[in-house]
Amino acid sequence: MADTQQVDQKAERRVAKLAKQINSFAKSHGGAEGQVAYIGERGARIVLVGEDGGWGDLVAPSYEIAEKAVEKSGITRHESFDGEFAAKVTTGPYEWKRMAGIQIGG
């Protein structure tokens, strides 16, 4: 029983930490929206898009923890990263250079 409580407490601390990071991102970008994507054994990726077009992501150790963190933060959650949500992302020279580098083997 004690082991289960420790796991639950650890998960709740991780949820709280992720929610705090999400809220910090939202505050820095005039608000935010997000999407949770399963990434296999590594857990889940929380993709964040700010109202100013800035974006970022966080990795949670499980899909459940990611969902709880997004819910706790209070941001709008999208089921997929497409359409109007994806169109809100602003990319700059860094992203274009990086994407081009991937295409040409860099």
Secondary structure as GFF3:
##gff-version 3
##sequence-region A 1 106
A	DSSP	alpha_helix	2	28	.	.	.	ID=ss1
A	DSSP	beta_strand	32	38	.	.	.	ID=ss2
A	DSSP	three_ten_helix	40	42	.	.	.	ID=ss3
A	DSSP	beta_strand	44	50	.	.	.	ID=ss4
A	DSSP	beta_strand	55	60	.	.	.	ID=ss5
A	DSSP	alpha_helix	63	73	.	.	.	ID=ss6
A	DSSP	beta_strand	76	78	.	.	.	ID=ss7
A	DSSP	alpha_helix	83	87	.	.	.	ID=ss8
A	DSSP	alpha_helix	93	103	.	.	.	ID=ss9
###
